[in-house]
Amino acid sequence: MSRDDLQLDDDLATAASRWRLRSQSVEWTVSDEHALQDWLTADPAHARAFDQSGAAWSLVDTHAVTPEMMALRRDALERARSAASRRWSAGGRGRTGFAIAASVALLLVVGGMAAVVPPGVLDGSEVYETGVGERRVVTLQDGSRVSLDAETKVQVRYTEQQRNLTLSHGQARFDVTRDPARPFGVRMRDQIVVATGTSFNIDLLEQEAFVTLIEGHVVLLPATGGGPAEERKELQAGEQLVVAPDKPAVLVPKVDLDRATAWQRGKLVFNDERLPDVLLRVNRYAKTRVELGDAEVQRVRVSGVFDAGDVAAFVEGVTSALPVSATRDGGKIVLRSRVRS
């Protein structure tokens, strides 16, 4: 095993961290992405260094709230600012100087992490959760708003450097107060939606997640912080990403935003959607749960507009328009196919 395999060259590690910092900026462009790809493919060592810088970011994020970590980061960033100041006074390019210095600060933080992070540190997070038929709007400490659909759970953890949220289940709309220095990230399973000032909606189903951008700009990244650059997905207003485990994300270039946010007005709107996904949304408001009774009925697709919580009208609609029957079984309604293969 060569020395390069054991330890990255300092200049290469700094360059990789600089690329990582730049790629997280709201000013990142398609041209920047192409330049990054050229740098990654120029030498296998570049790709290895970039992957390691992603792992470093994940570690920093995980332990950002510990007092020891905060002190270390403050010291490292102060040294970064001093280095950048010296570059400015020497007539260098300010933004590039600070990016290089900040990347060095990141390496200093990660390098000293093992000695300062105690085990089992609490993250001081807040949890917001809604029950069946309940919707809720929460205003966060920075003025951002989270609108929770029924049966939804969101965990919020703010630090001095980042705004970290996790959508565990359900659906939520995020109206983000702009703060370029402190990215706003929402984790959903193994992906993170990153924004600074924007509005977007996430609908988390059993097999898929739908990320709809209402306005502004967001980026979808792997939660690990590493991985190939092609896994990075950008959204423009009016676009939607359909994300499923172990599958490439699918971009829907134009969606009906009124339909995507109709749940906030108490409406459930479906357009040729799988019955299992439809029932997941219906049951967020259902005092009487609706379930599937056979495999054949799972293939049925539903279109229509329904009032959230009006289970009787929904059942009447699907049984009258589709080859589906409904029976009561104790405290639930079971849908079965009227077609036998």
Secondary structure, 3 states (H helix, E strand, C coil): CCHHHHCCCHHHHHHHHHHHHHHCCCCCCHHHHHHHHHHHHHCHHHHHHHHHHHHHHHHHHHCCCCHHHHHHHHHHHHHHHHHHHHHHHCCCCHHHHHHHHHHHHHHHHHHCHHHHCCCCCCCCCEEEECCCCCCEEEECCCCCEEEECCCCEEEEEECCCCEEEEEEEEEEEEECCCCCCCCEEEEECCEEEEECCCEEEEEECCCCEEEEEEECEEEEEECCCCCCHHHCEEEECCCEEEECCCCCCEEECCCCHHHHCHHHHCEEEEEEEEHHHHHHHHCCCCCCEEEECCCHHHHCEEEEEEECCCHHHHHHHHHHHCCEEEEEECCEEEEEECCCC
